[in-house]
Structure formats: C-alpha cells, structure tokens
Amino acid sequence: MNLKDFNRTDYRGLYISKKAHPTFGYKYIARFQVNKKRYVKVLGFTIADKLNDMKAFSLMQEYKQSIIDKKEEKSTTIKKQNNQSKSSCKELEEENNLMKSLLKDYKKVDPTILEKGIQKIYDYEEMKQYQIELIKLQKHLEKTNKKMIILFEGRDASGKGGAIRRITRYMNSRHYRIVALGKPTETQKSQWFFQKYIEHFPTGGEMVLFDRSWYNRAMVEPVFGFCTPEQYEIFMEDVVNFEHDLVRQDIVLIKLYFSVSKGEQLARFQARQNDPLKQWKLSEVDLQAQDLWDEFSEKKYEMLRRTNSKSAPWHIVRSDDKHKARIEAVKIILNSVDYDHRNYSIDFVPDDKYNISVPKELARMRKKKDY
C-alpha cells in the first residue's frame, strides 16, 4: 500500500485515497504507532461503507484502542505469570529446605536405600489403619471368649515372619502367642502327630499364630524324607476332618499360604547371603529350596487340592510384594470375624491381584510352576 496514493485528512493518522473507485468510492486507511510499532489498516469506503472523515476516524480509534487493550492484557498476563513463577520458585525453595531438614545429610546415603526407607513410611501409614482394626478384633475375641488360630504357610523366604510381625506389632501380648516349633523330640515322634500342636492351642479370648504348622507334613517333611509315604498319606486323609472338628468347637481357623515366585525367592536368598543382618536366616534347607522347587510345587498342588475345605479354606496370598501381601493377609483375618466398631471407611475388599482363590492357583500350577 503506497502512501503517495493517499491524502491526509483533518484527523491525525487518517488518510483518504486520491482517486475514487467507480463502485466503492474513496478508500480510508489508518496509520499510527503503538509502543513504537507501526500499524496500517484499511477502514472502508465512502460509498460501500458509507464512511465520512468522522466515522472513519471513530473506526480508527476503536482499532487503536483494541491494540492497546491487547497489549495491556498481554502485559498483565506476563506479570501474572512472572508472579506465579516467583511464587512457585518460593514454594519449591521452601519444599526443598523442608526436605533437606528432614533428610539431613542425605547425600551420604545410598539413593536406593533412601528410596526404600521413604516407601516404608508410606507403607507404615497404610498398614497402621488396619493394625488399629486388629486391636479391635483382639478386644472382640477377648470379650466373646472366642479362640482364633492362624496358620502361616509358604515356601522359605515367602514373607511369613514379616507378616506375623506386622500383624502383632501393636496387639496386646497377653492375648496372642506366636508358635514356631522346631524339630520334633523323640517323645513327640512317638506321639499322635497333631498332639504337639494341640499343646499350643489358644484358650478363650486368645489368638495363636503358627509360623509353619502341621502342614509341614504336607510339604517339607515328604520332600526331605522326614516322614514316610504312609505317614504323609495318613495326614492328608485325616487333616480335613481334624480341622473340621476344630471349627465345630467354635475355633476360628484361618489358613494363609504365602506364594512367592521362584525368581523373587532367589533374590531374597541372595539378599540374605550378602546382608550381615540377615545371614542368620539362611539355612541348609533354604539353600536346597531352589533345586527342589518342582518337588515342592507338586506337594503344594496336592496340599491345596486335597486340604481346601468349606469349613477351613486356604487363602493364597501373592507375596512378591511384601507390603501388599501383608495388607491382604490382614484383610483376610479381619474379614473372618464380625467384630464391634469396624471402621467401614477402610478398604476391606480383597485385591484379586494378590488374594488368589485356590481354583485359580491350581489352574495356574497345571500350566506353570513359577509360584
């Protein structure tokens, strides 16, 4: 657009063409600066848009004001963004200082160990709400004079001991006992097989947690040859009726099987081997567990198939993730009794990713033996 083709009007910044278009008439243009930036705009024609100098100037003013408004809006937005950025920086600085004060000399700590430690805090907080419910359950057992037996079974390094510690951590020690029997004595070998376990059964209002139980005869003993095939078969035939009688005697019987994968078991054995604080956990039997994996799988399959009953069902807990396994184990225990003052805002629904039904476990084992 050549300015030589236009004449100035009486209004500053407003120009009109020297020649008229035969149809549209004379053309008006606006030419001005805002913040040192030049703007040129066609405003319209005398005939087509019925413009005169005054109307054209008015349009120019509107256009100029719209540019100024946009500039101011943009400036305000930038200022706001800058203020937000400063505020965010301040918040980040405050958060950073808080984290530094909490973590202390964190640069000297292995990041992996630090990450695990922080995760344990979140796990602790999640578990705490269930531990409160366990105390309510314990009070209910005491009040109603009920007896409870919980069996913790599973391969070596499956997480049984850790789960027991979390379950009993805040409970009244006068009303629960943990039973972990060693090798049978000569006297016990000559007794009825269940007798040594019956000696540790709960009294009214008490809970007994067996860290391994009479199901040693279903898995460990036959695999290592600690019992005869006949003794194994007698046990498998008798145990369902034995447990049925316990339930008939108003004992709450909960059977938990912690199912660890072969790969995770190996990783835990290696961790025990390398950690001076855990080396005591590693036994000769543990060292053979990986080599005898398939043999244990066969016995596990038979145990679940033949000893899962309506009165005393098995609960399979996937335990590669220790925290999730512990939560699911606690849910199973809490759901076994209708105790008073239950906090229904807590999630008591079993997670089928970690709480596996016996039919589902058996179906998997027919295809794979990785658990």
C-alpha positions as CSV (number, residue, x, y, z in Angstrom):
1,M,0.0,0.0,0.0
2,N,1.7,3.2,-1.2
3,L,1.0,6.3,0.9
4,K,1.6,8.5,-2.1
5,D,-1.8,7.5,-3.4
6,F,-3.5,9.0,-0.3
7,N,-4.1,12.4,1.1
8,R,-4.1,13.4,4.8
9,T,-7.4,14.2,6.4
10,D,-8.0,16.7,9.2
11,Y,-7.7,13.8,11.6
12,R,-4.2,12.7,12.6
13,G,-3.4,9.2,11.3
14,L,-6.4,9.1,9.0
15,Y,-5.8,9.1,5.2
16,I,-8.2,9.0,2.2
17,S,-7.3,7.9,-1.4
18,K,-6.7,10.5,-4.1
19,K,-8.8,8.5,-6.6
20,A,-12.2,7.1,-6.1
21,H,-13.2,3.5,-7.0
22,P,-16.0,3.6,-9.5
23,T,-18.2,1.3,-7.4
24,F,-16.9,1.6,-3.8
25,G,-15.8,5.2,-3.7
26,Y,-12.8,6.7,-1.8
27,K,-10.8,4.4,0.5
28,Y,-10.0,5.3,4.1
29,I,-6.9,3.9,5.8
30,A,-5.5,4.3,9.3
31,R,-1.7,4.7,10.0
32,F,-0.4,5.1,13.6
33,Q,2.1,3.8,16.1
34,V,1.6,2.0,19.5
35,N,4.7,1.3,21.6
36,K,7.0,2.1,18.6
37,K,5.2,-0.4,16.4
38,R,3.6,0.9,13.2
39,Y,0.1,-0.2,12.2
40,V,-1.7,0.3,8.9
41,K,-5.3,-0.8,8.4
42,V,-8.0,-0.3,5.7
43,L,-11.1,1.1,7.4
44,G,-13.5,1.1,4.5
45,F,-15.0,3.2,1.6
46,T,-17.1,6.3,1.3
47,I,-19.9,4.6,-0.9
48,A,-19.7,0.9,0.1
49,D,-19.4,1.5,3.8
50,K,-21.0,5.0,3.9
51,L,-17.9,6.5,5.6
52,N,-17.0,10.1,6.1
53,D,-14.0,11.5,7.9
54,M,-15.6,11.5,11.3
55,K,-16.9,7.9,11.0
56,A,-13.6,6.6,9.6
57,F,-11.7,8.4,12.5
58,S,-14.0,6.7,15.0
59,L,-13.2,3.3,13.5
60,M,-9.6,4.1,13.6
61,Q,-9.8,5.0,17.3
62,E,-11.7,1.7,18.1
63,Y,-9.0,-0.3,16.2
64,K,-6.2,1.6,18.0
65,Q,-7.8,1.0,21.4
66,S,-8.2,-2.7,20.7
67,I,-4.5,-2.9,20.1
68,I,-3.7,-1.0,23.3
69,D,-6.1,-3.3,25.2
70,K,-4.4,-6.4,23.8
71,K,-1.0,-5.0,24.7
72,E,-2.1,-4.3,28.3
73,E,-3.8,-7.7,28.6
74,K,-0.6,-9.4,27.4
75,S,1.4,-7.3,29.8
76,T,-0.9,-8.2,32.7
77,T,-0.7,-11.9,31.8
78,I,3.1,-11.8,31.7
79,K,3.2,-10.1,35.0
80,K,0.8,-12.7,36.5
81,Q,3.0,-15.5,35.0
82,N,6.1,-13.9,36.5
83,N,4.4,-13.6,39.9
84,Q,3.2,-17.2,39.7
85,S,6.7,-18.2,38.7
86,K,8.2,-16.3,41.6
87,S,5.6,-17.9,43.9
88,S,6.3,-21.4,42.5
89,C,10.1,-20.8,43.0
90,K,9.5,-19.7,46.5
91,E,7.3,-22.8,47.2
92,L,9.9,-25.0,45.7
93,E,12.6,-23.4,47.7
94,E,10.5,-23.9,50.9
95,E,9.8,-27.5,50.0
96,N,13.5,-28.1,49.2
97,N,14.5,-26.6,52.6
98,L,11.9,-28.7,54.4
99,M,13.1,-31.9,52.6
100,K,16.7,-31.1,53.4
101,S,15.9,-30.6,57.1
102,L,14.0,-33.9,57.2
103,L,16.6,-35.9,55.2
104,K,19.6,-34.4,56.9
105,D,22.9,-35.5,55.3
106,Y,21.0,-37.5,52.6
107,K,23.9,-37.3,50.1
108,K,25.9,-39.8,52.2
109,V,23.0,-42.3,51.9
110,D,22.7,-44.8,49.0
111,P,19.7,-43.4,47.0
112,T,18.2,-46.9,46.7
113,I,18.2,-47.3,50.5
114,L,16.8,-43.8,50.9
115,E,14.0,-44.6,48.4
116,K,13.2,-47.8,50.2
117,G,13.1,-46.0,53.5
118,I,10.7,-43.4,52.3
119,Q,8.5,-46.0,50.8
120,K,8.4,-47.8,54.2
121,I,6.9,-44.6,55.7
122,Y,4.0,-44.7,53.2
123,D,3.6,-48.4,53.8
124,Y,3.6,-47.9,57.6
125,E,0.9,-45.3,57.3
126,E,-1.3,-47.5,55.2
127,M,-0.8,-50.5,57.5
128,K,-1.5,-48.5,60.6
129,Q,-5.2,-48.2,59.9
130,Y,-5.5,-52.0,59.6
131,Q,-3.4,-52.5,62.8
132,I,-6.0,-50.4,64.6
133,E,-8.7,-52.8,63.4
134,L,-6.6,-55.8,64.6
135,I,-6.7,-54.3,68.1
136,K,-10.5,-54.0,67.9
137,L,-10.6,-57.7,66.7
138,Q,-8.4,-58.8,69.6
139,K,-10.7,-57.0,72.1
140,H,-13.7,-58.7,70.4
141,L,-12.1,-62.1,70.9
142,E,-11.4,-61.4,74.5
143,K,-14.9,-60.0,75.1
144,T,-16.7,-63.0,73.4
145,N,-14.1,-65.6,74.8
146,K,-13.5,-66.8,71.2
147,K,-10.4,-68.7,70.1
148,M,-8.5,-68.0,66.9
149,I,-5.8,-70.0,65.1
150,I,-3.9,-68.5,62.1
151,L,-1.6,-70.8,60.1
152,F,1.2,-69.1,58.1
153,E,2.4,-71.4,55.4
154,G,4.6,-71.0,52.3
155,R,8.0,-71.7,50.9
156,D,11.2,-70.3,52.5
157,A,11.5,-66.6,52.2
158,S,7.9,-66.1,51.2
159,G,7.4,-63.4,53.9
160,K,5.6,-65.3,56.6
161,G,7.7,-63.9,59.5
162,G,7.4,-60.3,58.3
163,A,3.6,-60.6,58.0
164,I,3.4,-62.0,61.6
165,R,5.5,-59.1,62.9
166,R,3.2,-56.5,61.3
167,I,0.0,-58.2,62.4
168,T,1.1,-58.5,66.1
169,R,3.1,-55.3,66.3
170,Y,0.6,-53.3,68.4
171,M,-1.6,-56.1,69.8
172,N,-1.8,-57.0,73.5
173,S,0.9,-59.6,74.0
174,R,-1.2,-61.2,76.9
175,H,-3.8,-62.3,74.4
176,Y,-1.8,-63.7,71.5
177,R,1.1,-66.2,71.0
178,I,3.4,-66.9,68.1
179,V,4.3,-70.6,67.8
180,A,7.2,-71.7,65.7
181,L,8.0,-75.3,66.5
182,G,11.5,-76.8,65.8
183,K,12.4,-80.4,65.0
184,P,10.2,-82.9,66.9
185,T,11.8,-84.5,70.0
186,E,12.0,-88.3,70.3
187,T,8.9,-88.2,72.6
188,Q,7.0,-86.1,70.1
189,K,7.9,-88.6,67.3
190,S,6.2,-91.3,69.2
191,Q,3.0,-89.3,69.8
192,W,0.0,-88.7,67.7
193,F,1.2,-86.3,65.0
194,F,-1.2,-83.4,65.9
195,Q,-0.5,-83.6,69.7
196,K,2.5,-81.3,69.7
197,Y,0.4,-78.6,68.0
198,I,-2.7,-79.1,70.2
199,E,-0.5,-78.3,73.3
200,H,-0.2,-74.7,71.9
201,F,-3.8,-74.2,71.0
202,P,-5.5,-70.9,72.3
203,T,-7.6,-70.6,75.4
204,G,-10.8,-68.4,75.4
205,G,-10.1,-64.9,74.1
206,E,-6.7,-65.8,72.7
207,M,-5.1,-65.8,69.2
208,V,-2.3,-68.2,68.3
209,L,-0.3,-67.6,65.1
210,F,1.6,-70.7,63.8
211,D,4.8,-69.8,61.9
212,R,4.6,-73.0,59.9
213,S,2.1,-75.6,61.2
214,W,1.0,-79.2,60.9
215,Y,1.2,-78.6,57.1
216,N,5.0,-79.3,57.4
217,R,3.9,-82.9,56.9
218,A,2.2,-81.9,53.6
219,M,5.3,-80.2,52.1
220,V,8.6,-80.0,53.9
221,E,8.7,-83.5,55.5
222,P,7.8,-85.6,52.4
223,V,10.2,-83.6,50.2
224,F,13.2,-84.0,52.6
225,G,12.2,-87.6,53.6
226,F,11.4,-86.6,57.2
227,C,8.3,-88.8,57.1
228,T,7.3,-92.0,55.3
229,P,4.9,-92.1,52.3
230,E,2.4,-93.8,54.7
231,Q,2.6,-91.1,57.3
232,Y,2.2,-88.5,54.6
233,E,-0.9,-90.2,53.2
234,I,-2.5,-90.7,56.7
235,F,-2.0,-87.0,57.4
236,M,-3.6,-86.0,54.0
237,E,-6.6,-88.2,54.8
238,D,-7.0,-87.0,58.4
239,V,-6.3,-83.3,58.3
240,V,-9.6,-82.1,56.8
241,N,-11.6,-83.9,59.5
242,F,-9.2,-82.7,62.2
243,E,-9.7,-79.0,61.1
244,H,-13.5,-79.6,60.7
245,D,-13.6,-80.6,64.3
246,L,-11.7,-77.5,65.4
247,V,-14.2,-75.3,63.6
248,R,-17.1,-77.2,65.2
249,Q,-15.5,-76.5,68.5
250,D,-16.0,-72.7,67.7
251,I,-12.4,-72.1,66.9
252,V,-11.8,-69.5,64.1
253,L,-9.3,-71.2,61.8
254,I,-7.5,-69.2,59.2
255,K,-5.1,-70.8,56.7
256,L,-2.8,-68.4,54.8
257,Y,-0.4,-69.6,52.1
258,F,2.2,-67.1,51.1
259,S,3.0,-67.7,47.5
260,V,6.4,-66.4,46.4
261,S,7.7,-66.7,42.8
262,K,10.9,-68.7,42.1
263,G,12.7,-65.6,40.9
264,E,11.8,-63.5,43.9
265,Q,12.8,-66.3,46.3
266,L,16.2,-66.5,44.7
267,A,16.6,-62.7,45.0
268,R,15.7,-62.8,48.7
269,F,18.2,-65.7,49.4
270,Q,20.9,-63.6,47.7
271,A,20.0,-60.6,49.8
272,R,20.3,-62.8,52.9
273,Q,23.6,-64.1,51.8
274,N,25.0,-60.5,51.3
275,D,23.5,-58.8,54.4
276,P,25.2,-59.5,57.7
277,L,22.0,-58.7,59.5
278,K,20.1,-61.4,57.6
279,Q,22.7,-64.1,57.1
280,W,21.3,-66.0,60.2
281,K,18.1,-66.6,58.3
282,L,19.8,-68.7,55.6
283,S,19.8,-72.4,56.5
284,E,20.9,-75.5,54.7
285,V,17.2,-76.2,53.9
286,D,16.9,-72.8,52.3
287,L,19.9,-73.4,50.1
288,Q,18.1,-76.5,48.7
289,A,14.8,-74.8,48.1
290,Q,15.6,-73.6,44.6
291,D,16.9,-77.0,43.5
292,L,13.8,-78.7,44.9
293,W,11.4,-76.2,43.5
294,D,9.4,-78.6,41.4
295,E,9.2,-81.2,44.2
296,F,7.8,-78.5,46.5
297,S,5.4,-77.4,43.7
298,E,4.0,-80.9,43.4
299,K,3.4,-81.2,47.2
300,K,1.9,-77.7,47.2
301,Y,-0.5,-78.6,44.5
302,E,-1.7,-81.8,46.3
303,M,-2.0,-79.9,49.6
304,L,-4.2,-77.2,48.1
305,R,-6.2,-79.7,46.1
306,R,-6.9,-82.1,49.0
307,T,-7.0,-80.0,52.1
308,N,-9.0,-77.0,50.9
309,S,-12.4,-77.4,52.5
310,K,-15.6,-75.3,53.1
311,S,-15.0,-75.2,56.9
312,A,-11.3,-74.5,56.6
313,P,-10.4,-72.9,53.2
314,W,-7.0,-71.9,52.1
315,H,-6.2,-68.2,51.3
316,I,-3.5,-67.8,48.7
317,V,-1.5,-64.6,49.1
318,R,0.9,-63.5,46.4
319,S,3.9,-62.3,48.3
320,D,6.5,-60.9,45.8
321,D,5.3,-57.5,47.0
322,K,5.7,-57.9,50.8
323,H,3.6,-54.9,51.7
324,K,0.7,-55.8,49.5
325,A,0.8,-59.4,50.8
326,R,0.7,-58.2,54.4
327,I,-2.3,-55.9,53.7
328,E,-4.2,-58.7,52.1
329,A,-3.3,-61.1,54.9
330,V,-4.7,-58.6,57.5
331,K,-7.9,-58.1,55.4
332,I,-8.4,-61.9,55.4
333,I,-8.1,-62.0,59.2
334,L,-10.3,-59.0,59.8
335,N,-13.0,-60.4,57.4
336,S,-13.1,-63.7,59.3
337,V,-14.9,-62.2,62.3
338,D,-17.8,-59.7,62.6
339,Y,-16.2,-57.6,65.4
340,D,-17.5,-54.4,67.0
341,H,-16.8,-50.8,65.9
342,R,-15.4,-51.8,62.5
343,N,-14.2,-48.7,60.5
344,Y,-16.1,-49.2,57.3
345,S,-14.3,-46.3,55.6
346,I,-11.3,-48.6,55.2
347,D,-11.0,-50.9,52.2
348,F,-11.7,-54.5,53.3
349,V,-12.3,-55.8,49.8
350,P,-9.8,-58.5,48.7
351,D,-7.5,-57.4,45.9
352,D,-7.6,-60.4,43.4
353,K,-4.2,-59.4,42.1
354,Y,-2.7,-60.6,45.5
355,N,-5.5,-62.6,47.1
356,I,-5.8,-65.6,44.8
357,S,-8.5,-68.3,45.0
358,V,-7.5,-71.9,45.3
359,P,-9.1,-73.0,41.9
360,K,-7.2,-70.1,40.2
361,E,-3.9,-71.1,41.8
362,L,-4.4,-74.8,40.9
363,A,-5.3,-73.9,37.3
364,R,-2.1,-71.8,37.0
365,M,0.0,-74.6,38.6
366,R,-1.2,-77.1,36.0
367,K,0.3,-74.8,33.3
368,K,3.3,-73.3,35.1
369,K,5.2,-73.9,38.3
370,D,6.6,-70.4,38.8
371,Y,4.8,-69.9,42.1
